[in-house]
Amino acid sequence: MVAAPGPHLIGSKRAFPAVSYLSLTLVQHGFRTVLIDNVGSSAADQPRVLGPGDMLLSVSFSRCNSAKPDLTRMARARGAGVLC
């Protein structure tokens, strides 16, 4: 088990299927995860719950996606650990 309550996962466009499947796999192994999925355009609000002791796993296959880097920076600014 991880020390953090569970990873927050973000991936958009081509990375979203991989991240959503990783979230499912982690849940099946007993980890609590939060999938930042942008349903209802909520991606800008979802990382606001991150703080010290939380971890964000950020996955991207493209340097052209501006939303994910902004959300990753937001999580880091709030004190969360970030793995890209």
Biopython code that builds the backbone (N, CA, C, O; Angstrom):
import numpy as np
from Bio.PDB.StructureBuilder import StructureBuilder

atoms = [
    (1, "MET", "N", (0.825, -1.190, 0.000)),
    (1, "MET", "CA", (0.000, 0.000, 0.000)),
    (1, "MET", "C", (0.870, 1.254, 0.000)),
    (1, "MET", "O", (2.022, 1.228, 0.434)),
    (2, "VAL", "N", (0.308, 2.336, -0.487)),
    (2, "VAL", "CA", (1.015, 3.611, -0.513)),
    (2, "VAL", "C", (0.712, 4.390, 0.754)),
    (2, "VAL", "O", (-0.307, 4.156, 1.404)),
    (3, "ALA", "N", (1.609, 5.329, 1.112)),
    (3, "ALA", "CA", (1.392, 6.126, 2.307)),
    (3, "ALA", "C", (0.275, 7.149, 2.102)),
    (3, "ALA", "O", (-0.466, 7.460, 3.035)),
    (4, "ALA", "N", (0.159, 7.665, 0.891)),
    (4, "ALA", "CA", (-0.892, 8.636, 0.589)),
    (4, "ALA", "C", (-2.236, 7.922, 0.542)),
    (4, "ALA", "O", (-2.283, 6.713, 0.318)),
    (5, "PRO", "N", (-3.338, 8.660, 0.752)),
    (5, "PRO", "CA", (-4.661, 8.035, 0.716)),
    (5, "PRO", "C", (-4.945, 7.308, -0.589)),
    (5, "PRO", "O", (-5.702, 6.338, -0.593)),
    (6, "GLY", "N", (-4.381, 7.735, -1.655)),
    (6, "GLY", "CA", (-4.578, 7.114, -2.965)),
    (6, "GLY", "C", (-4.195, 8.107, -4.015)),
    (6, "GLY", "O", (-4.365, 9.310, -3.816)),
    (7, "PRO", "N", (-3.680, 7.642, -5.137)),
    (7, "PRO", "CA", (-3.234, 8.591, -6.157)),
    (7, "PRO", "C", (-4.391, 9.253, -6.883)),
    (7, "PRO", "O", (-5.452, 8.661, -7.084)),
    (8, "HIS", "N", (-4.159, 10.483, -7.264)),
    (8, "HIS", "CA", (-5.042, 11.185, -8.181)),
    (8, "HIS", "C", (-4.413, 10.997, -9.549)),
    (8, "HIS", "O", (-3.196, 11.119, -9.690)),
    (9, "LEU", "N", (-5.212, 10.705, -10.548)),
    (9, "LEU", "CA", (-4.702, 10.385, -11.879)),
    (9, "LEU", "C", (-5.272, 11.351, -12.899)),
    (9, "LEU", "O", (-6.467, 11.644, -12.900)),
    (10, "ILE", "N", (-4.394, 11.843, -13.770)),
    (10, "ILE", "CA", (-4.871, 12.722, -14.844)),
    (10, "ILE", "C", (-4.183, 12.348, -16.150)),
    (10, "ILE", "O", (-2.976, 12.112, -16.200)),
    (11, "GLY", "N", (-4.974, 12.303, -17.180)),
    (11, "GLY", "CA", (-4.493, 12.077, -18.536)),
    (11, "GLY", "C", (-5.602, 12.482, -19.477)),
    (11, "GLY", "O", (-6.758, 12.114, -19.270)),
    (12, "SER", "N", (-5.274, 13.220, -20.488)),
    (12, "SER", "CA", (-6.323, 13.651, -21.412)),
    (12, "SER", "C", (-5.978, 13.216, -22.825)),
    (12, "SER", "O", (-4.857, 12.799, -23.117)),
    (13, "LYS", "N", (-6.950, 13.322, -23.671)),
    (13, "LYS", "CA", (-6.848, 12.913, -25.067)),
    (13, "LYS", "C", (-6.388, 11.464, -25.167)),
    (13, "LYS", "O", (-7.064, 10.580, -24.641)),
    (14, "ARG", "N", (-5.256, 11.187, -25.826)),
    (14, "ARG", "CA", (-4.820, 9.799, -26.024)),
    (14, "ARG", "C", (-4.410, 9.122, -24.721)),
    (14, "ARG", "O", (-4.442, 7.894, -24.638)),
    (15, "ALA", "N", (-4.026, 9.884, -23.706)),
    (15, "ALA", "CA", (-3.594, 9.300, -22.436)),
    (15, "ALA", "C", (-4.772, 8.895, -21.552)),
    (15, "ALA", "O", (-4.600, 8.096, -20.632)),
    (16, "PHE", "N", (-5.957, 9.430, -21.812)),
    (16, "PHE", "CA", (-7.094, 9.148, -20.929)),
    (16, "PHE", "C", (-7.442, 7.658, -20.846)),
    (16, "PHE", "O", (-7.680, 7.174, -19.740)),
    (17, "PRO", "N", (-7.486, 6.906, -21.948)),
    (17, "PRO", "CA", (-7.796, 5.477, -21.809)),
    (17, "PRO", "C", (-6.787, 4.743, -20.924)),
    (17, "PRO", "O", (-7.173, 3.892, -20.123)),
    (18, "ALA", "N", (-5.513, 5.061, -21.062)),
    (18, "ALA", "CA", (-4.494, 4.402, -20.242)),
    (18, "ALA", "C", (-4.658, 4.751, -18.771)),
    (18, "ALA", "O", (-4.535, 3.882, -17.907)),
    (19, "VAL", "N", (-4.933, 6.016, -18.483)),
    (19, "VAL", "CA", (-5.083, 6.458, -17.095)),
    (19, "VAL", "C", (-6.363, 5.899, -16.481)),
    (19, "VAL", "O", (-6.369, 5.518, -15.311)),
    (20, "SER", "N", (-7.432, 5.847, -17.244)),
    (20, "SER", "CA", (-8.676, 5.308, -16.686)),
    (20, "SER", "C", (-8.542, 3.809, -16.413)),
    (20, "SER", "O", (-9.085, 3.304, -15.431)),
    (21, "TYR", "N", (-7.817, 3.098, -17.283)),
    (21, "TYR", "CA", (-7.601, 1.668, -17.041)),
    (21, "TYR", "C", (-6.687, 1.462, -15.835)),
    (21, "TYR", "O", (-6.902, 0.534, -15.055)),
    (22, "LEU", "N", (-5.671, 2.311, -15.669)),
    (22, "LEU", "CA", (-4.811, 2.242, -14.486)),
    (22, "LEU", "C", (-5.631, 2.486, -13.225)),
    (22, "LEU", "O", (-5.429, 1.801, -12.222)),
    (23, "SER", "N", (-6.544, 3.440, -13.254)),
    (23, "SER", "CA", (-7.411, 3.709, -12.108)),
    (23, "SER", "C", (-8.237, 2.473, -11.759)),
    (23, "SER", "O", (-8.335, 2.098, -10.591)),
    (24, "LEU", "N", (-8.826, 1.846, -12.766)),
    (24, "LEU", "CA", (-9.614, 0.636, -12.548)),
    (24, "LEU", "C", (-8.754, -0.465, -11.933)),
    (24, "LEU", "O", (-9.179, -1.129, -10.987)),
    (25, "THR", "N", (-7.554, -0.661, -12.462)),
    (25, "THR", "CA", (-6.654, -1.695, -11.952)),
    (25, "THR", "C", (-6.268, -1.443, -10.503)),
    (25, "THR", "O", (-6.251, -2.371, -9.695)),
    (26, "LEU", "N", (-5.956, -0.191, -10.166)),
    (26, "LEU", "CA", (-5.596, 0.141, -8.785)),
    (26, "LEU", "C", (-6.761, -0.102, -7.832)),
    (26, "LEU", "O", (-6.567, -0.621, -6.733)),
    (27, "VAL", "N", (-7.967, 0.268, -8.245)),
    (27, "VAL", "CA", (-9.155, 0.038, -7.415)),
    (27, "VAL", "C", (-9.363, -1.450, -7.194)),
    (27, "VAL", "O", (-9.713, -1.870, -6.091)),
    (28, "GLN", "N", (-9.154, -2.245, -8.223)),
    (28, "GLN", "CA", (-9.321, -3.688, -8.090)),
    (28, "GLN", "C", (-8.294, -4.295, -7.131)),
    (28, "GLN", "O", (-8.500, -5.393, -6.615)),
    (29, "HIS", "N", (-7.199, -3.587, -6.895)),
    (29, "HIS", "CA", (-6.179, -4.054, -5.955)),
    (29, "HIS", "C", (-6.281, -3.358, -4.598)),
    (29, "HIS", "O", (-5.365, -3.456, -3.781)),
    (30, "GLY", "N", (-7.379, -2.661, -4.354)),
    (30, "GLY", "CA", (-7.649, -2.097, -3.046)),
    (30, "GLY", "C", (-7.184, -0.679, -2.814)),
    (30, "GLY", "O", (-7.269, -0.189, -1.688)),
    (31, "PHE", "N", (-6.696, -0.002, -3.838)),
    (31, "PHE", "CA", (-6.275, 1.387, -3.688)),
    (31, "PHE", "C", (-7.450, 2.319, -3.945)),
    (31, "PHE", "O", (-8.265, 2.075, -4.835)),
    (32, "ARG", "N", (-7.529, 3.372, -3.170)),
    (32, "ARG", "CA", (-8.502, 4.422, -3.468)),
    (32, "ARG", "C", (-7.855, 5.368, -4.468)),
    (32, "ARG", "O", (-6.740, 5.835, -4.232)),
    (33, "THR", "N", (-8.509, 5.655, -5.555)),
    (33, "THR", "CA", (-7.977, 6.571, -6.557)),
    (33, "THR", "C", (-9.000, 7.635, -6.881)),
    (33, "THR", "O", (-10.200, 7.456, -6.671)),
    (34, "VAL", "N", (-8.508, 8.744, -7.395)),
    (34, "VAL", "CA", (-9.365, 9.798, -7.903)),
    (34, "VAL", "C", (-8.950, 10.037, -9.342)),
    (34, "VAL", "O", (-7.804, 10.399, -9.609)),
    (35, "LEU", "N", (-9.866, 9.838, -10.260)),
    (35, "LEU", "CA", (-9.611, 10.051, -11.675)),
    (35, "LEU", "C", (-10.082, 11.458, -12.033)),
    (35, "LEU", "O", (-11.276, 11.754, -11.989)),
    (36, "ILE", "N", (-9.142, 12.310, -12.383)),
    (36, "ILE", "CA", (-9.493, 13.663, -12.827)),
    (36, "ILE", "C", (-9.881, 13.536, -14.287)),
    (36, "ILE", "O", (-9.027, 13.379, -15.160)),
    (37, "ASP", "N", (-11.182, 13.608, -14.543)),
    (37, "ASP", "CA", (-11.712, 13.200, -15.841)),
    (37, "ASP", "C", (-12.337, 14.312, -16.674)),
    (37, "ASP", "O", (-12.689, 14.078, -17.830)),
    (38, "ASN", "N", (-12.484, 15.495, -16.132)),
    (38, "ASN", "CA", (-13.048, 16.652, -16.836)),
    (38, "ASN", "C", (-14.513, 16.475, -17.224)),
    (38, "ASN", "O", (-14.990, 17.153, -18.134)),
    (39, "VAL", "N", (-15.226, 15.588, -16.563)),
    (39, "VAL", "CA", (-16.660, 15.453, -16.828)),
    (39, "VAL", "C", (-17.345, 16.760, -16.397)),
    (39, "VAL", "O", (-17.132, 17.248, -15.287)),
    (40, "GLY", "N", (-18.145, 17.299, -17.266)),
    (40, "GLY", "CA", (-18.821, 18.559, -16.972)),
    (40, "GLY", "C", (-17.861, 19.729, -16.876)),
    (40, "GLY", "O", (-18.150, 20.713, -16.194)),
    (41, "SER", "N", (-16.721, 19.637, -17.548)),
    (41, "SER", "CA", (-15.688, 20.679, -17.531)),
    (41, "SER", "C", (-15.194, 20.973, -16.122)),
    (41, "SER", "O", (-14.914, 22.123, -15.783)),
    (42, "SER", "N", (-15.088, 19.929, -15.302)),
    (42, "SER", "CA", (-14.697, 20.102, -13.904)),
    (42, "SER", "C", (-13.212, 19.894, -13.646)),
    (42, "SER", "O", (-12.794, 19.906, -12.488)),
    (43, "ALA", "N", (-12.400, 19.703, -14.681)),
    (43, "ALA", "CA", (-10.979, 19.409, -14.485)),
    (43, "ALA", "C", (-10.265, 20.526, -13.731)),
    (43, "ALA", "O", (-9.362, 20.248, -12.942)),
    (44, "ALA", "N", (-10.641, 21.765, -13.950)),
    (44, "ALA", "CA", (-9.981, 22.876, -13.254)),
    (44, "ALA", "C", (-10.311, 22.884, -11.769)),
    (44, "ALA", "O", (-9.548, 23.433, -10.975)),
    (45, "ASP", "N", (-11.426, 22.290, -11.381)),
    (45, "ASP", "CA", (-11.818, 22.260, -9.972)),
    (45, "ASP", "C", (-11.344, 21.009, -9.249)),
    (45, "ASP", "O", (-11.092, 21.059, -8.045)),
    (46, "GLN", "N", (-11.220, 19.908, -9.939)),
    (46, "GLN", "CA", (-10.886, 18.641, -9.283)),
    (46, "GLN", "C", (-9.541, 18.654, -8.555)),
    (46, "GLN", "O", (-9.472, 18.092, -7.461)),
    (47, "PRO", "N", (-8.455, 19.260, -9.086)),
    (47, "PRO", "CA", (-7.181, 19.253, -8.358)),
    (47, "PRO", "C", (-7.171, 20.135, -7.112)),
    (47, "PRO", "O", (-6.215, 20.082, -6.338)),
    (48, "ARG", "N", (-8.195, 20.933, -6.901)),
    (48, "ARG", "CA", (-8.236, 21.820, -5.725)),
    (48, "ARG", "C", (-8.284, 21.054, -4.406)),
    (48, "ARG", "O", (-7.996, 21.624, -3.354)),
    (49, "VAL", "N", (-8.640, 19.783, -4.446)),
    (49, "VAL", "CA", (-8.676, 18.984, -3.215)),
    (49, "VAL", "C", (-7.309, 18.410, -2.866)),
    (49, "VAL", "O", (-7.131, 17.863, -1.778)),
    (50, "LEU", "N", (-6.344, 18.527, -3.770)),
    (50, "LEU", "CA", (-5.007, 18.009, -3.517)),
    (50, "LEU", "C", (-4.266, 18.895, -2.525)),
    (50, "LEU", "O", (-4.466, 20.109, -2.482)),
    (51, "GLY", "N", (-3.419, 18.274, -1.740)),
    (51, "GLY", "CA", (-2.611, 19.016, -0.788)),
    (51, "GLY", "C", (-1.419, 18.184, -0.361)),
    (51, "GLY", "O", (-1.157, 17.127, -0.935)),
    (52, "PRO", "N", (-0.698, 18.653, 0.641)),
    (52, "PRO", "CA", (0.448, 17.890, 1.130)),
    (52, "PRO", "C", (0.021, 16.473, 1.534)),
    (52, "PRO", "O", (-1.014, 16.288, 2.173)),
    (53, "GLY", "N", (0.815, 15.498, 1.161)),
    (53, "GLY", "CA", (0.488, 14.107, 1.456)),
    (53, "GLY", "C", (-0.252, 13.409, 0.336)),
    (53, "GLY", "O", (-0.383, 12.185, 0.356)),
    (54, "ASP", "N", (-0.740, 14.159, -0.646)),
    (54, "ASP", "CA", (-1.415, 13.574, -1.805)),
    (54, "ASP", "C", (-0.418, 13.404, -2.948)),
    (54, "ASP", "O", (0.632, 14.046, -2.978)),
    (55, "MET", "N", (-0.766, 12.534, -3.877)),
    (55, "MET", "CA", (0.081, 12.319, -5.042)),
    (55, "MET", "C", (-0.749, 12.397, -6.315)),
    (55, "MET", "O", (-1.863, 11.877, -6.378)),
    (56, "LEU", "N", (-0.198, 13.048, -7.320)),
    (56, "LEU", "CA", (-0.829, 13.129, -8.629)),
    (56, "LEU", "C", (0.055, 12.407, -9.636)),
    (56, "LEU", "O", (1.250, 12.684, -9.738)),
    (57, "LEU", "N", (-0.537, 11.487, -10.373)),
    (57, "LEU", "CA", (0.136, 10.840, -11.491)),
    (57, "LEU", "C", (-0.413, 11.473, -12.761)),
    (57, "LEU", "O", (-1.600, 11.350, -13.063)),
    (58, "SER", "N", (0.449, 12.146, -13.497)),
    (58, "SER", "CA", (0.050, 12.892, -14.684)),
    (58, "SER", "C", (0.670, 12.240, -15.914)),
    (58, "SER", "O", (1.890, 12.108, -16.002)),
    (59, "VAL", "N", (-0.176, 11.831, -16.868)),
    (59, "VAL", "CA", (0.292, 11.110, -18.053)),
    (59, "VAL", "C", (-0.059, 11.904, -19.305)),
    (59, "VAL", "O", (-1.180, 12.391, -19.452)),
    (60, "SER", "N", (0.914, 12.028, -20.207)),
    (60, "SER", "CA", (0.670, 12.728, -21.461)),
    (60, "SER", "C", (1.522, 12.124, -22.559)),
    (60, "SER", "O", (2.646, 11.689, -22.310)),
    (61, "PHE", "N", (1.002, 12.097, -23.752)),
    (61, "PHE", "CA", (1.760, 11.669, -24.926)),
    (61, "PHE", "C", (2.055, 12.849, -25.841)),
    (61, "PHE", "O", (2.686, 12.681, -26.885)),
    (62, "SER", "N", (1.606, 14.035, -25.463)),
    (62, "SER", "CA", (1.736, 15.201, -26.333)),
    (62, "SER", "C", (2.162, 16.414, -25.523)),
    (62, "SER", "O", (1.717, 16.600, -24.391)),
    (63, "ARG", "N", (3.017, 17.230, -26.103)),
    (63, "ARG", "CA", (3.409, 18.479, -25.451)),
    (63, "ARG", "C", (2.440, 19.607, -25.784)),
    (63, "ARG", "O", (2.573, 20.715, -25.264)),
    (64, "CYS", "N", (1.475, 19.332, -26.640)),
    (64, "CYS", "CA", (0.571, 20.374, -27.118)),
    (64, "CYS", "C", (-0.672, 20.557, -26.260)),
    (64, "CYS", "O", (-1.445, 21.483, -26.502)),
    (65, "ASN", "N", (-0.886, 19.711, -25.275)),
    (65, "ASN", "CA", (-2.079, 19.805, -24.437)),
    (65, "ASN", "C", (-1.811, 20.769, -23.299)),
    (65, "ASN", "O", (-1.045, 20.442, -22.392)),
    (66, "SER", "N", (-2.418, 21.952, -23.318)),
    (66, "SER", "CA", (-2.116, 22.973, -22.322)),
    (66, "SER", "C", (-2.867, 22.777, -21.012)),
    (66, "SER", "O", (-2.414, 23.263, -19.976)),
    (67, "ALA", "N", (-3.992, 22.083, -21.025)),
    (67, "ALA", "CA", (-4.783, 21.941, -19.800)),
    (67, "ALA", "C", (-4.077, 21.065, -18.766)),
    (67, "ALA", "O", (-4.004, 21.437, -17.595)),
    (68, "LYS", "N", (-3.563, 19.920, -19.176)),
    (68, "LYS", "CA", (-2.947, 19.002, -18.223)),
    (68, "LYS", "C", (-1.726, 19.601, -17.535)),
    (68, "LYS", "O", (-1.612, 19.465, -16.317)),
    (69, "PRO", "N", (-0.801, 20.260, -18.246)),
    (69, "PRO", "CA", (0.318, 20.884, -17.528)),
    (69, "PRO", "C", (-0.133, 21.936, -16.523)),
    (69, "PRO", "O", (0.456, 22.056, -15.448)),
    (70, "ASP", "N", (-1.165, 22.695, -16.856)),
    (70, "ASP", "CA", (-1.677, 23.698, -15.919)),
    (70, "ASP", "C", (-2.229, 23.030, -14.658)),
    (70, "ASP", "O", (-1.982, 23.502, -13.548)),
    (71, "LEU", "N", (-2.963, 21.949, -14.821)),
    (71, "LEU", "CA", (-3.529, 21.243, -13.671)),
    (71, "LEU", "C", (-2.430, 20.583, -12.842)),
    (71, "LEU", "O", (-2.521, 20.524, -11.616)),
    (72, "THR", "N", (-1.401, 20.093, -13.510)),
    (72, "THR", "CA", (-0.272, 19.497, -12.802)),
    (72, "THR", "C", (0.457, 20.555, -11.984)),
    (72, "THR", "O", (0.821, 20.311, -10.834)),
    (73, "ARG", "N", (0.671, 21.720, -12.569)),
    (73, "ARG", "CA", (1.303, 22.823, -11.817)),
    (73, "ARG", "C", (0.442, 23.239, -10.631)),
    (73, "ARG", "O", (0.970, 23.555, -9.564)),
    (74, "MET", "N", (-0.875, 23.243, -10.805)),
    (74, "MET", "CA", (-1.776, 23.599, -9.711)),
    (74, "MET", "C", (-1.616, 22.619, -8.554)),
    (74, "MET", "O", (-1.553, 23.027, -7.394)),
    (75, "ALA", "N", (-1.551, 21.335, -8.866)),
    (75, "ALA", "CA", (-1.396, 20.317, -7.815)),
    (75, "ALA", "C", (-0.066, 20.503, -7.100)),
    (75, "ALA", "O", (-0.009, 20.416, -5.873)),
    (76, "ARG", "N", (0.990, 20.756, -7.837)),
    (76, "ARG", "CA", (2.314, 20.949, -7.245)),
    (76, "ARG", "C", (2.320, 22.189, -6.353)),
    (76, "ARG", "O", (2.903, 22.168, -5.269)),
    (77, "ALA", "N", (1.682, 23.257, -6.795)),
    (77, "ALA", "CA", (1.614, 24.488, -6.007)),
    (77, "ALA", "C", (0.855, 24.269, -4.698)),
    (77, "ALA", "O", (1.113, 24.955, -3.710)),
    (78, "ARG", "N", (-0.064, 23.333, -4.688)),
    (78, "ARG", "CA", (-0.825, 23.034, -3.465)),
    (78, "ARG", "C", (-0.081, 22.075, -2.539)),
    (78, "ARG", "O", (-0.594, 21.715, -1.480)),
    (79, "GLY", "N", (1.134, 21.654, -2.932)),
    (79, "GLY", "CA", (1.957, 20.825, -2.071)),
    (79, "GLY", "C", (1.861, 19.338, -2.320)),
    (79, "GLY", "O", (2.438, 18.548, -1.572)),
    (80, "ALA", "N", (1.142, 18.940, -3.357)),
    (80, "ALA", "CA", (1.010, 17.516, -3.669)),
    (80, "ALA", "C", (2.271, 17.012, -4.371)),
    (80, "ALA", "O", (2.941, 17.765, -5.077)),
    (81, "GLY", "N", (2.579, 15.759, -4.172)),
    (81, "GLY", "CA", (3.656, 15.138, -4.930)),
    (81, "GLY", "C", (3.171, 14.884, -6.339)),
    (81, "GLY", "O", (2.005, 14.546, -6.543)),
    (82, "VAL", "N", (4.045, 15.040, -7.307)),
    (82, "VAL", "CA", (3.658, 14.885, -8.713)),
    (82, "VAL", "C", (4.625, 13.933, -9.393)),
    (82, "VAL", "O", (5.842, 14.083, -9.288)),
    (83, "LEU", "N", (4.066, 12.947, -10.095)),
    (83, "LEU", "CA", (4.841, 12.038, -10.923)),
    (83, "LEU", "C", (4.321, 12.168, -12.334)),
    (83, "LEU", "O", (3.145, 11.908, -12.590)),
    (84, "CYS", "N", (5.185, 12.571, -13.260)),
    (84, "CYS", "CA", (4.775, 12.774, -14.661)),
    (84, "CYS", "C", (5.376, 11.709, -15.536)),
    (84, "CYS", "O", (5.150, 11.705, -16.746)),
]
sb = StructureBuilder()
sb.init_structure("model")
sb.init_model(0)
sb.init_chain("A")
sb.init_seg("    ")
for serial, (resi, resn, name, xyz) in enumerate(atoms, 1):
    if name == "N":
        sb.init_residue(resn, " ", resi, " ")
    sb.init_atom(name, np.array(xyz, "f"), 0.0, 1.0, " ", f" {name:<3s}", serial, name[0])
structure = sb.get_structure()
